[in-house]
Amino acid sequence: MPTSSTTSSSSGFDANYFRKALSQFATGITVITTRLNDGSLVGLTASSFNSVSLDPPLVLWSLSNQSSSMTAFQHASHYVINVLSADQASLAEQFARKNVNRFEQVDFTLSTHGHPILNGSAAWFECKNRSRYTEGDHVIFVGEVERCNVAPQAALVYHGSAFATTASIKNKISK
């Protein structure tokens, strides 16, 4: 039984409580990567990833308007969404840090369009940057998947402001 609640209104909405409520929804963890025209690499951790359509193959993710990576992703023709495996929590943390070389000591290969694919990921999707929609304090990016790959394994998830894995779910299913 809930102990308290909040409602959305023009005044008095409790954003911290809203964030706490959102933390109860377990999400997968991705690192989204691209390469700029000058060859420099850009990447960030995101948990806001969903499928949109099978025909055509579309996915979406969102990025804060305040992100230092916004300009790079708005102008990128392509990007790669890397779905992190259970043992890649350190990568999620590294790509979430500010003012560091996020690609330092990271193993990756380049996609057809020259964008980083993180080695060991559970899956990856190479996307054409199809459309963007500004909503609230984020931009929603819709990508058309041109190539993808899957290496079935336990995935990294985020719940209750902490990393977890799907390994326990997989173990229960296989028993």
Contacts in CASP RR format, 6 or more apart in sequence:
PFRMAT RR
TARGET T0000
AUTHOR 0000-0000-0000
METHOD contacts of the structure
MODEL  1
MPTSSTTSSSSGFDANYFRKALSQFATGITVITTRLNDGSLVGLTASSFN
SVSLDPPLVLWSLSNQSSSMTAFQHASHYVINVLSADQASLAEQFARKNV
NRFEQVDFTLSTHGHPILNGSAAWFECKNRSRYTEGDHVIFVGEVERCNV
APQAALVYHGSAFATTASIKNKISK
4 17 0 8 1.000
6 13 0 8 1.000
6 14 0 8 1.000
6 17 0 8 1.000
6 18 0 8 1.000
7 13 0 8 1.000
23 159 0 8 1.000
23 160 0 8 1.000
23 161 0 8 1.000
24 159 0 8 1.000
24 160 0 8 1.000
25 159 0 8 1.000
26 157 0 8 1.000
26 158 0 8 1.000
26 159 0 8 1.000
26 164 0 8 1.000
27 47 0 8 1.000
27 48 0 8 1.000
27 49 0 8 1.000
27 157 0 8 1.000
27 158 0 8 1.000
27 159 0 8 1.000
28 47 0 8 1.000
28 49 0 8 1.000
28 83 0 8 1.000
28 84 0 8 1.000
28 155 0 8 1.000
28 156 0 8 1.000
28 157 0 8 1.000
28 158 0 8 1.000
29 45 0 8 1.000
29 46 0 8 1.000
29 47 0 8 1.000
29 83 0 8 1.000
29 84 0 8 1.000
29 88 0 8 1.000
29 92 0 8 1.000
29 155 0 8 1.000
29 156 0 8 1.000
29 157 0 8 1.000
29 158 0 8 1.000
29 163 0 8 1.000
30 45 0 8 1.000
30 46 0 8 1.000
30 47 0 8 1.000
30 49 0 8 1.000
30 61 0 8 1.000
30 81 0 8 1.000
30 82 0 8 1.000
30 83 0 8 1.000
30 84 0 8 1.000
31 43 0 8 1.000
31 44 0 8 1.000
31 45 0 8 1.000
31 46 0 8 1.000
31 82 0 8 1.000
31 84 0 8 1.000
31 91 0 8 1.000
31 92 0 8 1.000
31 95 0 8 1.000
31 118 0 8 1.000
31 121 0 8 1.000
32 43 0 8 1.000
32 44 0 8 1.000
32 46 0 8 1.000
32 61 0 8 1.000
32 73 0 8 1.000
32 79 0 8 1.000
32 80 0 8 1.000
32 81 0 8 1.000
32 82 0 8 1.000
33 41 0 8 1.000
33 42 0 8 1.000
33 43 0 8 1.000
33 79 0 8 1.000
33 80 0 8 1.000
33 82 0 8 1.000
33 108 0 8 1.000
33 115 0 8 1.000
33 116 0 8 1.000
33 117 0 8 1.000
33 118 0 8 1.000
34 41 0 8 1.000
34 42 0 8 1.000
34 43 0 8 1.000
34 72 0 8 1.000
34 73 0 8 1.000
34 76 0 8 1.000
34 78 0 8 1.000
34 79 0 8 1.000
34 80 0 8 1.000
34 115 0 8 1.000
34 116 0 8 1.000
35 41 0 8 1.000
35 42 0 8 1.000
35 110 0 8 1.000
35 114 0 8 1.000
35 115 0 8 1.000
35 116 0 8 1.000
36 42 0 8 1.000
36 72 0 8 1.000
36 76 0 8 1.000
41 102 0 8 1.000
41 103 0 8 1.000
41 116 0 8 1.000
42 69 0 8 1.000
42 72 0 8 1.000
42 73 0 8 1.000
42 76 0 8 1.000
43 69 0 8 1.000
43 95 0 8 1.000
43 102 0 8 1.000
43 103 0 8 1.000
43 116 0 8 1.000
44 63 0 8 1.000
44 67 0 8 1.000
44 69 0 8 1.000
44 95 0 8 1.000
44 96 0 8 1.000
44 102 0 8 1.000
45 92 0 8 1.000
45 93 0 8 1.000
45 95 0 8 1.000
45 96 0 8 1.000
46 61 0 8 1.000
46 62 0 8 1.000
46 63 0 8 1.000
47 158 0 8 1.000
48 60 0 8 1.000
48 61 0 8 1.000
48 62 0 8 1.000
48 138 0 8 1.000
49 59 0 8 1.000
49 60 0 8 1.000
49 61 0 8 1.000
49 81 0 8 1.000
49 83 0 8 1.000
50 59 0 8 1.000
50 60 0 8 1.000
50 61 0 8 1.000
51 58 0 8 1.000
51 59 0 8 1.000
52 58 0 8 1.000
52 59 0 8 1.000
52 60 0 8 1.000
52 142 0 8 1.000
56 144 0 8 1.000
57 144 0 8 1.000
57 145 0 8 1.000
57 148 0 8 1.000
58 130 0 8 1.000
58 142 0 8 1.000
58 143 0 8 1.000
58 144 0 8 1.000
58 145 0 8 1.000
59 81 0 8 1.000
59 125 0 8 1.000
59 127 0 8 1.000
59 142 0 8 1.000
59 143 0 8 1.000
59 145 0 8 1.000
60 140 0 8 1.000
60 141 0 8 1.000
60 142 0 8 1.000
60 143 0 8 1.000
61 81 0 8 1.000
61 140 0 8 1.000
61 141 0 8 1.000
62 135 0 8 1.000
62 138 0 8 1.000
62 139 0 8 1.000
62 140 0 8 1.000
62 141 0 8 1.000
63 69 0 8 1.000
63 70 0 8 1.000
63 73 0 8 1.000
63 138 0 8 1.000
63 139 0 8 1.000
63 141 0 8 1.000
64 70 0 8 1.000
64 137 0 8 1.000
64 138 0 8 1.000
65 134 0 8 1.000
65 136 0 8 1.000
65 137 0 8 1.000
65 138 0 8 1.000
65 139 0 8 1.000
66 137 0 8 1.000
68 98 0 8 1.000
70 139 0 8 1.000
73 79 0 8 1.000
73 129 0 8 1.000
73 141 0 8 1.000
74 132 0 8 1.000
74 139 0 8 1.000
76 129 0 8 1.000
77 113 0 8 1.000
77 128 0 8 1.000
77 129 0 8 1.000
78 111 0 8 1.000
78 113 0 8 1.000
78 114 0 8 1.000
78 115 0 8 1.000
78 126 0 8 1.000
78 127 0 8 1.000
78 128 0 8 1.000
78 129 0 8 1.000
78 146 0 8 1.000
79 115 0 8 1.000
79 126 0 8 1.000
79 127 0 8 1.000
79 129 0 8 1.000
79 141 0 8 1.000
79 143 0 8 1.000
80 111 0 8 1.000
80 115 0 8 1.000
80 116 0 8 1.000
80 117 0 8 1.000
80 124 0 8 1.000
80 125 0 8 1.000
80 126 0 8 1.000
80 127 0 8 1.000
81 124 0 8 1.000
81 125 0 8 1.000
81 127 0 8 1.000
82 117 0 8 1.000
82 118 0 8 1.000
82 121 0 8 1.000
82 123 0 8 1.000
82 124 0 8 1.000
83 121 0 8 1.000
83 122 0 8 1.000
83 123 0 8 1.000
83 124 0 8 1.000
83 125 0 8 1.000
83 155 0 8 1.000
84 91 0 8 1.000
84 92 0 8 1.000
84 118 0 8 1.000
84 121 0 8 1.000
84 122 0 8 1.000
84 155 0 8 1.000
84 156 0 8 1.000
85 120 0 8 1.000
85 121 0 8 1.000
85 122 0 8 1.000
85 151 0 8 1.000
85 153 0 8 1.000
85 154 0 8 1.000
85 155 0 8 1.000
85 156 0 8 1.000
86 153 0 8 1.000
86 154 0 8 1.000
86 155 0 8 1.000
86 156 0 8 1.000
86 165 0 8 1.000
86 166 0 8 1.000
86 167 0 8 1.000
87 156 0 8 1.000
88 118 0 8 1.000
88 120 0 8 1.000
88 121 0 8 1.000
88 156 0 8 1.000
89 156 0 8 1.000
89 163 0 8 1.000
91 106 0 8 1.000
91 118 0 8 1.000
92 156 0 8 1.000
92 163 0 8 1.000
94 100 0 8 1.000
94 102 0 8 1.000
94 104 0 8 1.000
94 106 0 8 1.000
95 102 0 8 1.000
103 116 0 8 1.000
106 116 0 8 1.000
106 118 0 8 1.000
107 118 0 8 1.000
107 119 0 8 1.000
107 120 0 8 1.000
108 116 0 8 1.000
108 117 0 8 1.000
108 118 0 8 1.000
108 119 0 8 1.000
109 116 0 8 1.000
109 117 0 8 1.000
109 119 0 8 1.000
110 116 0 8 1.000
110 117 0 8 1.000
111 117 0 8 1.000
111 126 0 8 1.000
111 147 0 8 1.000
112 126 0 8 1.000
112 146 0 8 1.000
112 147 0 8 1.000
113 126 0 8 1.000
115 126 0 8 1.000
117 124 0 8 1.000
117 126 0 8 1.000
117 149 0 8 1.000
118 124 0 8 1.000
120 151 0 8 1.000
121 151 0 8 1.000
122 150 0 8 1.000
122 151 0 8 1.000
122 152 0 8 1.000
122 153 0 8 1.000
122 154 0 8 1.000
122 155 0 8 1.000
123 148 0 8 1.000
123 149 0 8 1.000
123 150 0 8 1.000
123 151 0 8 1.000
124 148 0 8 1.000
124 149 0 8 1.000
125 145 0 8 1.000
125 147 0 8 1.000
125 148 0 8 1.000
126 145 0 8 1.000
126 146 0 8 1.000
126 147 0 8 1.000
126 148 0 8 1.000
127 143 0 8 1.000
127 144 0 8 1.000
127 145 0 8 1.000
127 146 0 8 1.000
128 143 0 8 1.000
128 144 0 8 1.000
128 146 0 8 1.000
129 141 0 8 1.000
129 143 0 8 1.000
130 142 0 8 1.000
130 143 0 8 1.000
130 144 0 8 1.000
131 141 0 8 1.000
131 142 0 8 1.000
131 143 0 8 1.000
132 139 0 8 1.000
132 140 0 8 1.000
132 141 0 8 1.000
132 142 0 8 1.000
133 139 0 8 1.000
133 140 0 8 1.000
133 142 0 8 1.000
134 140 0 8 1.000
154 165 0 8 1.000
154 166 0 8 1.000
154 167 0 8 1.000
154 170 0 8 1.000
155 165 0 8 1.000
155 166 0 8 1.000
156 163 0 8 1.000
156 164 0 8 1.000
156 165 0 8 1.000
157 163 0 8 1.000
157 164 0 8 1.000
157 165 0 8 1.000
157 166 0 8 1.000
158 164 0 8 1.000
END
